[in-house]
Amino acid sequence: MDTTGTNSTTKYHFWLEQSAALARQGFDVELANLGLPAFQDQVNKQSKNISDARRLTNTCIQTLLANEKKTGLPNLKIQAQAVVKDNYQSWKRILGIYPLVVLPAAWGIKSHQKKSLNAHKKTGSPERISSATTIYQPQPGTFLSSDEPGKILAEASDNPLSLPMLSPRDQQRLLQHYAPVWLIHRKGAADDIGTMSWSPDGSLPLVETDGATVYTRVSYTRYKEKILLQLNYVIWFPERPLTSTLDLLGGYLDGINWRVTLDDNGQILMQDTMHNCGCYHMFYPGSRLQTKTPPDRLAEIAFVPQFSPDLKNGERNHVHITHTSHYIIGLETKVMPP
């Protein structure tokens, strides 16, 4: 956060208020989870119920916020030194024979990336769509005009930090406008998009496939001193089926997060995706971006299987997903019916 300039106090107070709002949101989630059957015994042991806990938490947040505003701006020297260190420890990397392990790991990564590149090259070929392909698409009539995304973001960013703070209505409008079409190359029930739920005793999450749900949320990133909006679309599968007894990747639950980063004019700057476990992160830059040469052959770089096609009026991104592993194997744009 830049706390320099004539409006530094205003920026700092605004930043504090947003931090307090995030803290309140996080506590509300934790308190809501306490209502689950598996945690009910813990709640009953407390002298206060959940409603009292929420009220006391909000009071504490407001008190801390008011006190922090009175202290003025943070010490800039301390702020400059507030750097999060990585968790790498050289002696552990040496004892863990890192120089030897990195070679087969790099080979495995490069091999997977090569297969992914070859799969993406087939995007748009007729054989990609068959009777076994399940298509999930947004409701029709949810497009915005070409200039509306930019207008929405300009209005939402009218605050001391130029942070895109969308109203619930505008957030939903942008999420619907850029929502992708999912094309699942289905082989079985494990390839059906479902809805998250709980086991009967409330102890385990599960995916029910009698109805498909795409979960959405917004996030933010910094690019060239600007705060940009990101639209996230998350889907879940019941499992990644084991392909053999030695399969180390299969298991219970699987899912994908597709993320769309918009520039300050509301146009797509970058798209990226990863599985919900944090693996298989891939980037689809817009046509205004360029890739860089990796620093060395063993470096694990941002993997770019293809660039994002330019999205024209009336078009949606179509994301191709293979069966079983649920790897993304292609991205294309197509005109949607009105």
C-alpha positions in Angstrom: 0.0 0.0 0.0 1.3 3.4 -1.0 0.9 5.7 2.0 2.8 8.7 0.5 1.2 11.8 -1.0 -1.3 14.3 0.1 -4.1 11.8 0.6 -1.9 9.3 2.5 -4.0 9.4 5.7 -7.2 8.9 3.7 -5.7 5.9 1.9 -4.4 4.4 5.1 -7.8 4.7 6.9 -9.6 3.3 3.9 -7.1 0.4 3.9 -7.7 -0.2 7.6 -11.5 -0.3 7.1 -11.2 -2.9 4.3 -8.9 -5.0 6.4 -11.4 -4.8 9.3 -14.2 -5.9 6.9 -12.1 -8.9 5.8 -11.4 -9.8 9.4 -15.1 -9.7 10.1 -15.9 -11.8 7.1 -13.3 -14.4 8.2 -14.7 -14.6 11.7 -18.2 -15.0 10.4 -17.2 -18.0 8.4 -15.5 -19.6 11.4 -18.5 -18.9 13.6 -20.8 -20.3 11.0 -18.7 -23.5 10.9 -19.2 -23.9 14.6 -22.8 -24.6 13.9 -22.0 -27.9 12.1 -23.0 -31.0 13.9 -19.3 -32.2 14.2 -18.5 -29.0 16.2 -21.7 -28.6 18.2 -20.2 -30.2 21.3 -17.5 -27.6 21.4 -20.0 -24.8 21.1 -22.1 -26.2 24.0 -19.0 -26.1 26.3 -18.8 -22.3 25.9 -20.6 -19.8 28.1 -21.5 -17.7 25.1 -23.6 -18.8 22.1 -22.7 -18.1 18.5 -24.7 -14.9 18.4 -22.9 -13.5 21.4 -19.6 -14.5 19.9 -20.4 -12.6 16.7 -21.4 -9.5 18.6 -18.3 -9.5 20.8 -16.1 -10.1 17.8 -17.6 -7.1 15.9 -17.1 -4.9 19.0 -13.5 -6.0 19.3 -12.9 -5.2 15.6 -14.4 -1.8 15.8 -12.4 -0.9 18.9 -9.1 -2.0 17.3 -10.0 -0.1 14.1 -10.7 3.1 16.0 -7.5 2.9 18.1 -5.4 2.2 14.9 -6.8 5.3 13.2 -5.8 7.4 16.1 -2.1 6.3 15.9 -1.7 7.9 12.5 0.3 6.5 9.6 2.5 3.4 10.0 6.2 3.8 10.3 7.4 3.7 6.7 10.7 2.2 7.6 9.0 -0.7 9.4 6.6 -1.0 6.5 9.5 -1.3 4.0 11.0 -4.1 6.0 7.8 -6.1 6.2 8.8 -8.8 3.8 7.5 -12.4 4.0 10.5 -14.7 3.8 10.3 -18.1 2.0 10.4 -21.3 4.0 13.4 -22.8 2.1 16.2 -24.0 4.3 19.4 -24.8 2.5 20.6 -27.5 4.9 17.4 -29.4 4.4 17.6 -29.1 0.7 21.1 -30.5 0.8 20.2 -33.4 3.1 17.1 -34.1 0.9 19.4 -34.5 -2.1 17.6 -31.7 -3.8 20.1 -31.4 -6.7 19.4 -35.0 -7.6 15.6 -34.9 -7.0 15.1 -31.8 -9.1 16.2 -33.6 -12.3 13.5 -36.3 -12.4 11.0 -33.7 -11.1 11.9 -31.3 -13.9 11.7 -34.2 -16.5 8.2 -35.1 -15.2 7.0 -31.5 -15.4 8.4 -31.0 -18.9 6.8 -34.3 -20.1 3.4 -33.3 -18.8 3.7 -29.8 -20.3 4.6 -31.3 -23.7 1.5 -33.5 -23.6 -0.6 -30.5 -22.6 0.8 -28.4 -25.5 0.0 -31.2 -28.0 -3.6 -31.5 -26.6 -4.2 -27.7 -26.9 -3.0 -27.7 -30.5 -6.1 -29.9 -31.3 -8.5 -27.3 -29.9 -11.3 -26.6 -32.4 -10.9 -29.9 -34.3 -14.2 -31.7 -35.1 -13.3 -34.8 -33.2 -13.2 -32.8 -30.0 -17.0 -32.8 -29.7 -18.8 -36.1 -29.6 -21.9 -37.7 -28.2 -19.9 -38.4 -25.0 -19.2 -34.6 -24.4 -21.3 -33.0 -21.7 -21.7 -29.3 -22.2 -22.4 -26.9 -19.3 -23.2 -23.4 -20.3 -24.5 -20.2 -18.7 -28.1 -19.0 -19.1 -28.6 -17.0 -22.3 -29.2 -13.3 -22.3 -26.5 -12.5 -19.7 -24.1 -10.5 -21.9 -23.2 -6.8 -21.3 -22.6 -4.3 -24.1 -19.0 -3.8 -25.1 -18.5 -0.7 -23.0 -20.4 -1.7 -19.8 -17.6 -3.7 -18.1 -15.3 -0.6 -18.3 -18.0 1.6 -16.9 -18.8 -0.8 -14.1 -15.1 -1.0 -13.0 -14.6 2.8 -13.3 -17.5 3.4 -11.0 -16.5 0.7 -8.6 -12.9 2.0 -8.4 -13.9 5.5 -7.3 -12.3 5.2 -3.8 -8.9 6.3 -2.2 -7.1 3.1 -3.3 -8.8 2.7 -6.7 -9.9 -0.8 -5.4 -12.7 -2.3 -7.6 -15.4 -2.6 -5.0 -18.4 -4.0 -6.9 -22.0 -3.9 -5.7 -23.5 -7.4 -5.5 -25.5 -6.6 -8.7 -22.5 -5.5 -10.7 -20.4 -8.3 -9.4 -23.0 -10.8 -10.7 -23.3 -9.0 -14.0 -19.6 -9.3 -14.7 -19.4 -12.9 -13.5 -22.3 -13.8 -15.9 -20.8 -11.8 -18.8 -17.4 -13.6 -18.7 -18.7 -17.1 -17.5 -17.1 -19.9 -19.6 -18.8 -22.9 -21.2 -17.4 -26.2 -19.9 -17.1 -29.1 -22.3 -16.4 -32.3 -20.3 -15.3 -35.3 -22.4 -17.3 -37.6 -20.2 -16.5 -41.3 -19.5 -18.4 -41.8 -16.3 -20.1 -40.3 -13.2 -16.8 -39.1 -11.9 -16.7 -36.6 -14.8 -20.0 -34.9 -13.8 -19.9 -31.4 -12.4 -21.8 -31.5 -9.0 -22.7 -29.5 -6.0 -20.7 -29.5 -2.7 -22.5 -31.0 0.3 -21.7 -32.9 3.5 -21.9 -36.5 4.5 -24.9 -37.4 6.6 -22.9 -37.1 9.8 -21.4 -33.8 8.7 -17.8 -35.0 9.0 -16.8 -35.2 5.3 -17.4 -33.0 2.2 -18.8 -34.7 -0.9 -20.0 -33.8 -4.3 -23.6 -34.6 -5.3 -24.1 -34.9 -9.1 -27.9 -34.6 -9.3 -27.3 -31.0 -10.1 -24.4 -28.9 -11.4 -23.1 -25.8 -9.7 -20.5 -23.3 -10.7 -19.2 -21.5 -7.7 -18.0 -17.9 -8.2 -16.1 -15.3 -6.3 -13.9 -12.3 -7.0 -10.3 -11.7 -6.1 -7.6 -9.1 -6.8 -4.1 -8.8 -8.2 -1.6 -6.0 -8.6 -0.2 -5.3 -12.1 1.9 -2.2 -12.9 0.8 -0.4 -9.6 -2.8 -1.0 -10.4 -5.3 -3.3 -8.5 -7.1 -5.5 -11.0 -10.3 -7.5 -10.6 -10.3 -11.3 -11.0 -13.4 -13.4 -11.7 -13.2 -17.0 -10.4 -15.3 -19.9 -11.5 -14.9 -23.1 -9.5 -16.3 -26.5 -10.4 -16.1 -29.8 -8.4 -16.1 -33.5 -9.4 -16.9 -36.4 -7.1 -13.4 -37.9 -7.6 -10.4 -38.4 -9.8 -10.7 -42.2 -10.5 -7.7 -44.4 -9.9 -6.3 -45.7 -13.2 -4.1 -48.4 -11.6 -3.0 -49.6 -8.2 0.1 -47.4 -8.4 -1.9 -44.3 -9.3 -0.7 -41.6 -6.9 -2.8 -38.8 -8.4 -6.3 -40.2 -8.2 -8.6 -39.9 -5.1 -11.6 -38.5 -3.5 -12.8 -35.1 -4.8 -11.4 -33.2 -7.7 -12.1 -29.7 -9.1 -10.9 -26.8 -11.3 -10.7 -23.0 -10.7 -10.9 -20.9 -13.9 -9.8 -17.3 -13.3 -10.3 -14.3 -15.5 -8.2 -11.1 -14.8 -9.7 -7.9 -16.2 -7.8 -4.7 -17.0 -9.1 -1.4 -15.7 -11.2 -1.1 -18.9 -13.0 -4.3 -18.1 -11.3 -6.3 -20.9 -9.6 -9.7 -20.4 -5.9 -9.3 -19.7 -5.1 -12.8 -18.6 -6.8 -16.1 -17.9 -5.4 -18.9 -15.8 -6.5 -22.1 -14.2 -5.4 -24.7 -11.7 -7.0 -27.7 -10.0 -8.5 -27.0 -6.6 -5.6 -28.9 -5.0 -3.2 -26.2 -6.3 -1.7 -28.3 -9.1 -1.5 -27.9 -12.9 -1.4 -24.1 -12.9 -1.6 -22.9 -16.5 -1.8 -19.4 -18.0 -3.6 -18.1 -21.0 -2.3 -14.5 -21.7 -4.3 -12.1 -23.7 -2.9 -10.8 -27.0 -1.4 -7.7 -25.4 1.0 -9.8 -23.3 4.2 -11.5 -24.2 5.9 -14.5 -22.7 9.5 -14.3 -21.4 12.4 -16.7 -22.0 12.9 -18.8 -18.9 16.1 -18.1 -16.9 17.4 -21.7 -17.2 16.2 -25.1 -18.4 15.3 -26.4 -15.0 13.3 -23.4 -13.9 9.6 -24.1 -13.3 8.1 -21.2 -15.2 4.6 -20.0 -15.7 3.3 -22.6 -18.2 1.5 -21.1 -21.2 -0.2 -23.8 -23.4 -1.8 -21.2 -25.6 -2.8 -17.6 -25.7 -6.4 -16.5 -24.9 -8.4 -15.9 -28.1 -9.8 -12.4 -28.3 -13.3 -12.4 -27.0 -15.8 -10.6 -29.4 -19.3 -9.5 -28.7 -21.6 -12.5 -28.2 -18.8 -14.9 -27.7 -17.9 -17.1 -24.7 -14.8 -19.0 -23.7 -15.2 -22.7 -24.2 -13.0 -24.8 -21.9 -12.3 -28.4 -22.9 -11.7 -30.8 -20.1 -10.7 -34.4 -20.5 -12.2 -37.3 -18.6 -10.8 -39.0 -15.5 -7.8 -36.7 -14.9 -9.9 -33.6 -15.6 -7.0 -31.9 -17.3 -7.8 -28.8 -19.4 -6.9 -29.6 -23.0 -8.1 -26.6 -24.9 -9.6 -23.1 -25.0 -11.6 -21.6 -27.8 -14.2 -18.9 -28.3 -17.6 -19.4 -29.9 -20.7 -17.2 -30.6 -23.5 -18.0 -28.2 -27.2 -17.8 -29.1 -28.9 -14.7 -27.8 
